Amino acid sequence: MQRFSFVLTTLVAGLAAAAAPQKPIALHPENGHYLVWHGKPTILITSGEHYGGVLNRDFDYVKYFDTLAGLGFNLTRTFSGAYCEPVGAFNIENNTLAPLPGRLICPWARSEALGYRNGGNKFDLTRWDPAYFARLRDFVAQAQKRGIAVELVLFCPFYEEDMWALSPMNAANNVNGIGTMVRTEVYTLEHPELLAIQDAMVEKIVTELKDFDNLYYEICNEPYFGGVTLEWQAHIAATIARTEAPLGVKHLIAQNIANKNKKIDRPDPNVSIFNFHYAKPPVAVTENYGLNKVIADDETGFSGSAPKPYRLEAWDFMIAGGGIFSNLDYSFSVGHEDGSGKVNAPGTGGPEIHRQLGILKRFMEGFDFIRMAPNDSIIKGGVPEKATARALVQEGRQYAIYINGGSRAELNVELPAGRYFAEWVNTKTGKVDARQQIDHSGGVTLLSSPQYTDDIALRIMRQP
């Protein structure tokens, strides 16, 4: 009987543990430059659609997530629906952020009054749309089933008048008479009536998604455009934190800081992820590494349609100490949720960049990266002319080195005494193009690369 009771107690405890909700993605307690998820050190790398996965009724996100999971990616970025774009915006063909007439779904319910700018009835900002929240929850749930994190972007500035003309927060599109200000005052503290609507939306979304572990929130996409104030951003971050406190849960909050780079002088204490766009070279990581928070490059673009510049950007950023890389991929669109769409937009997408970013993700996950930090000083010479070399290091244990440029390197690398194994990894195929055993007495050692085109990676691991 005692044995039966023990077995039963163990079984019940095991089932209870399995049923217990997982903690949301968090900063890793031993190295805040990276994440922890399901108890494991985590980096997020993806090539994802243009942010309309929820708000565009025509987008098949289940097919999309199946594709991301098959590629080994673990992140998507999506907008809430408070902002959308007109067809043709930014010269993007098949833009998922530009739903067809009548196909926008957003947090607010439609009213009985005709007249929304892009088809259908106007919105009632005092009522929620149950169909939207069902879709939003299922979107996050389907991602969760496949090990994919969701960066949910709550707001986005209105770059042009035709974008503000499509927003439910514009008085022309709602029956509440709210939103009569100019577009550059929408995301300020100057209009309490609209701010209350924004707060209510944030509170509703945060409450609806409280039980998901694969989620973090970005306050606002590119708030350095369109009049968005720092005070308003701090207010929204505080609203997220205040809403979650009694729910007994805490999701990370991200803040988009700048295009390319900017040193953060007064970080918001509610923010744990600092996002940059087009972060090349990865100065943003170096300038802000001392914050001990995750630095992310969560949008790429405007470097042509070939995968090369985006591959180089990704490798440079992650080896510099970044924790998240999200390539903006225009091959995902309505009808092409498997990433097979033709790219006619200011960016890239498709099988080649998918394969190359997958190589980077596997390379990074081959290290115990929680123990590593950027340290380019170990490279003492031999970098090809006009090339750059970066190193992510746990001294005496493991080294990830990336060379951007040139065709052959004779690297002088400083290593403590010991036996090491080095592999030169092809960033385009994932193959190991050369291997070398190193029995080293300490100091600088020479590592000769094979011939390569554009870039190459080097893995050095200490042997027992």
N, C-alpha and C positions, 0 to 999 in steps of 0.2 A: 504493500500500500504506500509506504513512504517513497519507494522508487517511482510509482505511478504519479504521486503528487508532485515530485520533483520534475518529472518529464512534462506534466501538464503545466506547471508553473513556468517552466522554460519555454514551452510552446507559446503560451499566452503572452509572455514577455516579448518573444521574438515577433509575434504577430503585431503587437502594439508598437514595437519599434519600427516595423515595416510600414505601419499605417500612419505613423507620426509624420507631419509635414516636414519637408526638408527646409533648412534655413536658406533664405535668399542669398544670391551671389553677394559676396562681401569682399572687402580688402583682406588680403592675406595677413594674418597677425604677425608673421615673421618678416614680411617684406611687403609693405603697402604699395609698391609699384606694380604688384600683380594681384590677381583675384584668387579667391577660394570658392569652390562650388561643389556641392556634394562631398565635402571634406577633402577635395583634391585641388592642388595648385592649378590655376587656370589662366590661359591666355585666350583671347577671343580674336579670331581671324575669319574674315568672310569676304565674299563678293556678292553684294545684295542689290535688290531691286530699288527703284527710285521712290520708295517711301509711301506708296499708295496701297499697300497690301490690305489694310483694313478699310480705308475710306472709299475705295473703288469697288463697288459691288461686283464688277465683272472680273475681278482678279481672283484666280483659283489658288488660294494660299496653301492648300493641302498639297497640291502638285508641286508648288514652289518649295515647300519645306522638304518634301521627299527628295527633290533635286539637291538642295543644300546638304541634307544629311548624307546623301550618296557621295557627295564631293568631299565630305569630311569637315565642312564648315560648321561653325557653332554660334553664329550671330546673325540677326537681321535688325534693320533700323526701319521704323515706321512712324508716320505722323498720325495725330489723333483725329483729324478731320476738321479742326478749327480753321485750317488753312488748306486751300487747294489751288490749282493753277489752271489757266486757260490753255486750250489746245495751242501748240506752237511756242509756248513759253520756253525761253532759253534755247531755242532751236532744237528741242528734243522731240523726236518722232516716236510715237507710241509711248507717251509719257503716262505712267501709272498714276501720277499725281494730278492728271487732267481727266477726270471721269467724263464720260459722255453725258449729254443732257439727261437729267433725271436719275443718274446713277451714283451721285454722291450720297454717302451715308455718314452721319456725324452724330455727336452726342445728343443733339437737340432734336425733338420731334417736329415733324411737319405740322403746320396749322391747317385750317380750312381755307385759307386765303391763297389764291393764285399769286404768282409773281416772283418766284426765285429766279435770279438772273440766269442760271444754267438749267432751267427746266423744273417744273413741278411747283408745289406750294411753298410759301414762305415758311420760316421756322418760328417756333415758339420757344424762346429762351428760358421759359419757366417750366418746361416739360422735357423729360428725357425720352429718348427713343429706345424702347426695349430691344428692338431688332439690332440696333447698333451695339448695345452692350452684350447681347448674345454673341454677335460676330466677334467683338473684341475679346471676350473671354475665350471663345473657341480658337481664335487666332493664337493667343498666348498658350492655350492648352495643347494645340497641335504642335507648336514649336517645342514645348516642354517635353512631349512624348519622344521627340527626336533629338533631344539634347541640344536644342538651339536656344540661345538667350535672345531676349527682345529688348532693344533700346527704344523705348516709347517716347517720342518727341511730342511734348504737349503743345507747344506753340511755334510759330514761325513768323518772322516779320513780313510785311507786305512790301515787296520790292518795288512794285509798280501799282498804278491805280487800278489796272484791270484785275489784279489779284485781290485787292481790297474789295473790289466790286463783287467778288464771288463769295466772300466770307459770310457765314450766318451771323457774325457779330456786327455786320454792317446794317444800319437801320433800314436800308432799302430791301434787305432780305429777311427781316423778321417783323413780327406783328407787335413787338413790344416797344418800338420807338427807341431802342437802345442802340448806340453806335453811330452817333451823328458827328463825331469828331473826325479830323483828318487822319489819314492812315498812320502818320508818324507819331500820333499820340495814343494809339491803341494799347501799347505795352508800356504805360507809365502809371503813376499813382494819381494822375490828375483827374480821373473820371470815376468816382466811387461806384456809380451804378454799373458800369461795365466791369470794373474790377470785381464786384460781387459776383457777376456772372462767371468770370474767369475762375474765381476761387471755388465757386460751386462745382464747376466742371472738374477741376483738379480733385476736389474732395470726393466727388462721385467716382471718378476713374480709379483713384487710389483705393477707395473702399471696395469697389468691385473686384479689383485685382489683388487684394491683400494676401490671398493664399498661394500665389504663384511664386516659385523660387527662381525662375529663369527670367528675371525682369529687373531693369533699372530705368530710371526716368531722366530724360534730358529736359531741362527747363524750356529752352527755346533754341531753335536752329538759327545760327548766324545772327545773334542779337546785336552785332556791330553794324547792322544795316537797319534802316527803317525806324529809327528813333527809339529803340528799346533801351530803357534805362537800367543801370545796375541796381538801383533801389527796387525796381519792379521785379527783377530777377531774384533778388534776395527775398522779397515778399513771397514769391511763388515757391521758392525752396523751403521757406519757413512754413508755408501752407501744407506742403507735402509732409514735412516732419511732424507738424502739429496734428495732422489727420491720422498719421500712422501710430502715434504714441499710444492712444488708448486701444488700438487694435492689436498691440503686442507684436508688431512686426516692423522691420526697418529695411526698406529697399534703398540701394545706393542712388544718389542724385548726381547727375552729370551737368556740367556747365560748358557751353561752347564759348571758347575764349577769343579765338582769332583765326583768320586765314594765315597760314604759314607759321608765324611764331609771335609770342609776346611773353614777357616775364610777368608772372602773377605776383603782385606786391601785397595784396590784401585778400587772401583766399577766403571764400565764404565757408564758415565752419560746417555748414550743412552739406557741402559738396565734397565728393570723394573721387570723382572722375573729371578730369579736365580735357575737353575735346578741342582738337584743332582740325582745320581742313587744309589740304594741299601742303602738308607739313614736310616739305623737302627744301633743303637738307633738314635733318631733324633737330634743328636748333631748339624747338619747343621743348623737347625732352631734356636737353642739357640745361637750359635756363631754369627749368622748374623741377628738376630731379630732387632737389633738397626738400620739397614739400612732402615726400614720402607718400604720394598718392598716385593713382593710375593716370598716366598720360596717354591719350588716345588720338589716333588719326582716323576720324570717322567719316571722312568724305574725300574722295579723289576726283580729279577731272581736269579738263582744259589742257591736256598734254597730248592731244591726238588720239587716234583710235587704236594704235598698236599697243600691245601689252607691255613692251619694254619699260617705258618710263614709270609705269605703275608698279611693276615688279621691283625696279630699283628703289622706288619710294618705300615700298613695303619692307624690303630687307634692311635698308638703312635705318628705318624707324624702329623696327623691332630689336635689331642688334644694338641700337643706341640706348635701349632701356625702355622702350614703349611697351604698353601692356595690351593694347587693343588696336587692330587695324581693320578698317571696313572700307573695301573698295566699292565705289558706286558703279554698278554694273547695269548697262542699258540693254543687255541681251534678255533680261527678264521683263516681260510685258504681258498684257492681256492676250491670251491665246498662245503665248510662248513662255509660260511659267516654268518650263524646263530649261530656260536659258538658251534657247535656240533662235531667238529673234535676231534680226539684222540690226546692227548698231548704226544709227544715224543721229548722233547726239554728241555733245562736247565731252566725250569720255570713251571708255572701253567696255568690253564685255565679251563673253563667249568662252569656248572650251580651252583656249590657250592660256588665258589669264587664270581661269579656274584651276588648271593643272599646276601652274607655277606658284600660285598662292598656297595650294595644297602642299607643295614641296616645302615652302617656308614653314607652314604650320607643323609639319612632321619634324622638320629640322629642330625647331624650337622645343617641341615636346620631347625630343630625345635627350634633353638636358634637365638637370635638377635646377631649373632657372631661378627658383626662390633663393638659392644660395649665391646667385651671380649678380654682378653690378658692372656697368660700363667702365672700362679702363683701357683707353686707347694707348696709354703710355707704355704698355708692354711691347708695342710694335716699335722697334728701334731703327727700322730702315727697310729698304727694298720694295717700297710701294711704287708701282709704275707711275711714270710722269702723268700728271693731270688726273690721277686716280685718287680715291680716298680709301682708307682702311679703318674699320671700326672693330672694337673687341668688347665682348661681354664675358666677364671673367669670374670664376672662383679660383683664386690664386692657388696654384699647385695641384688643382683638381680637374677643372674643366674650362675650356676656352671655346667660344664661338667667335670666329673672325669673318668679316665680310669685306670683300674688295670690290669697289664700284669703279670700273674703268680699267683700261689696259687690256693686255692679252696674255701676259705672263708675269709672275711675281717671284722675286727672290727675297722672301720676307725674313727679316731678322727679328726673332721673337724672344723675349726674355722669359725664361722658365726656371723655377727652382729645380734642384737636382732631383732626378727620378726617372722612371721609365714611362714613356707616353706613346700613345698611338694616334696618328694624325690621318685624317681623310679629307681629301679635296672633293667637295660636292658640287655637281653641276646644277645650277639654279634653274635651268630650263628643262632638264630631264629627271632630276633627282638621283641620277646615278653617281656613284663614287668613281671619279676619273683617275684618282691616284691615291695610294696609301703609303704610309711611312712609319716605321718603328723608330722611336727615339730613346736611346740610352744616354741620359744627359747628366753632366756633372755640375750643372748650374751655370747661370749667366745667359748669354745670348746664343741662340742656335739658329741655323739657317734652314728654312723650309721653302723648297722650290715647288712652285705650282706647275701643273701641266698647262698646255696651251688652252686658252678659253676665249670666249667672245663676250665682251661687255662686262661680265661680272662673274664672281666665283665665291664660294663659301668654304671655310676651313673649320673642321671639328677636331679638337685636340682633347683627349681624355687620358688621365693618369691611369696607369695599369697597376694592379696590386704588386 
